[in-house]
Amino acid sequence: MPPAKKRARTYDPGRTRTAVLAQFRHVHAAVRTLTPAQLSGPTRLGTWTVRDLAAHLTMAVESVNLAVDRPAPARAERGPLDYATATARHADAIAEGTHTLAEANPDLDALYARVEERLVQVLTDTPPERLVATLPQALDSARAGGPPIGGMTLADYLVTRTVELVVHTDDLNDAVPGLDVPLDRQALAACTRLLADALAARAPGASTEVRVPPYAVVQCVEGPRHTRGTPPNVVETDPLTWIRLATGRTDWHTALAGAKVSASGERADLGGLLPLMS
């Protein structure tokens, strides 16, 4: 799929950096508390255990460190909007890399500490405009190989890390009842906005307004454009429901039936456009 033709919005690099570190630290604190029985439990991600999921969350951050280690590409060919479609085709390799990492690191606390220490150093020493050659997380090893997804700025790549961290934090909370890992507000905002903009890029138009208060409002879907007042087609939901819809954790009809989404108008059915990532 070709790169997205435009970037829908800009993100403050300092806030994104802070959000990535904060969310990773929230997860690290929670992982420290998990018992062996909890770590061996199932998740909603197929065959992944909680230990696999916890290990994968470090991959999402370690990929920043590895991207900075590689030579900078000549130009930025990608942006955050490309992320939604760039990694899906590598799902099998990512799963394999996740299981391998989990097995090789029985001490998850130590793994998190190493990755965080390196990330802090990288983000301190590397300017946000520095270009990085991004790879799917599991393809960062020489064994897996594979060409880069494409160059982007470090600042843009960090925006995609908020999606990984927020989505998989929600997966972790689902897998371990009562764990309740908090979601950093800025990380949740960036994740919500990026996935909303990805919908607008997938279905360009202005006949339907999608509202995810308090973080995002986008217009999408071809059809008559409204010019003032309330648009004829409106979808509204909360950030976590939107994220679960966009990533396939729930489906459109289930969310409607559970009153997690309100939709009015003949072009307000987004079921055929979701999920954006799976």
Summary of the structure (lengths in Angstrom):
residues: 278
radius of gyration: 18.7
end to end distance: 15.5
largest distance: 57.9
contacts: 915
relative contact order: 0.15
helix: 53%
strand: 10%
